Amino acid sequence: MGTRTIEWRDGTVVTIDQTRLPQEVAILEMRSWTKVAEAIKTMKIRGAPLLGAAAAFALALVAYNSKAENRLELINELEKAAEILRGTRPTGANLFWAMDRILDKARKFSGDREALAAFVVEEAQKIADEDAEANHLIGKYGAELLRDGDVILTHCNAGALATVEYGTALGVVRSAWEQGKRVMVIATETRPKLQGARLTTYELKRDGIPVTLITDNMVGYVMYKRMVSNVVVGADRIVQDAVINKIGTFTIAVLAKEHNKPFYVAAPKSTFDLNHTSKDVIIEERKPQEVTQIGSQRIAADGIEVLNPAFDITPLEYVTAIICESGILYKEDFDKFKTKHSVG
Ligand code: MRU
């Protein structure tokens, strides 16, 4: 792989199987959209912005491999695939946003079937390119908020692995590091799927950025001990009144407020869903075994009830600022942004 987490190479979508990291860098090559759907479902591909690019490339595969006889037939195939892809992971906004963008443009496209197929592939590539570009801008703006010597606490993995390139929350850290600021990261392990322990530490270690791993229940302790300068996390969906991100984010936000520490959310505008509120969001509920087992080892008593929501909801009053490719949005800026960009 180059610097990109996902790439289109002449009818093949190439990415890394994230379930095998950090033990093994296993390259996944997918030539059919159903393989991409399966990789999303099984979390070989994960992270909201990466899911957007992957869904876009899945539609590119539909177009590339299509035997449709005309434009309308191809649109129909794209819509059917999109319907199934929408059912893979319900919470992150980018997957829906990317497919809606392609389908809207495909419906308005006036060329013939061949031209439409080529257009869909191009549009998917554009979505991936724009994500990479957005992350570098997020990094640039976000780095202004970090000082030399800062310790940044992050949750889950909002890094290069969760995006097409560079990362959102980790893009901010990376950018500060590249500017010569000696920042350090505290990464939470992120039960139950351990994206922090497996992916965030792997990425930062690879880049030589100092990182310390803690379990999720140590956040209160490290804040109490004044070991944290600020929190930077990513987002799966940003609605009018809240940020939806990996389960455990809200707990960290409450602790940050209690300790007077800034709580920043770094996300591209493709994660924004400003026509909805937190009440409209479907929080993905995952299987109980992720909680009752560690690997294949059962750790909980048999026959118990388990709750396993993959994401939680952080009301905006806990968020110091949202860092996106347009800049740093403090509360007033975000309010203006909402008025300008929401419908109705
Ligand atoms: O379940 P995951 O691993 O897909 O969840 C990922 C997160 O919650 C990330 O914080 C979020 O997608 C932002 S990634 C730039």
Boltz pocket constraint, residues with backbone or C-beta under 6 A from the ligand:
constraints:
  - pocket:
      binder: B
      contacts: [[A, 45], [A, 46], [A, 47], [A, 48], [A, 49], [A, 92], [A, 155], [A, 156], [A, 157], [A, 158], [A, 159], [A, 162], [A, 163], [A, 167], [A, 168], [A, 169], [A, 195], [A, 233], [A, 234], [A, 235], [A, 236], [A, 245], [A, 246], [A, 247], [A, 266], [A, 310]]
      max_distance: 6.0
